[in-house]
Amino acid sequence: MARDDEDTTKITQETIELIQPFDYMGEQVTELTLRRPKMKDLRRIGAAKGTDADRAALMIQILSGLSPKAVDEIDGVDIDKISKVIDSFS
């Protein structure tokens, strides 16, 4: 995760070590890498229907490349950590 004194505008992606790794399709997922969102990503999220949680899941899918089913396995504590990283991109 970015340090408080780090210029996050220069970061193009961030790898997050999961607090609660999970198994998906026989593989243990221990970390995920998120890329910076682009305008097309923000538009897609803005146009998405559903709850805030649905839009957050879509954002994680888009930025990480994980499947929807894999994103559904992420623990809540890691969702909070991922959200902070996504917020740091802006």
HELIX and SHEET records of a PDB file:
HELIX    1   1 THR A    8  LYS A   10  5                                   3    
HELIX    2   2 MET A   39  ALA A   47  1                                   9    
HELIX    3   3 ASP A   52  SER A   64  1                                  13    
HELIX    4   4 PRO A   68  VAL A   71  1                                   4    
HELIX    5   5 GLY A   76  SER A   88  1                                  13    
SHEET    1   A 2 GLN A  13  TYR A  24  0                                        
SHEET    2   A 2 GLU A  27  ARG A  35 -1                                        
END                                                                             
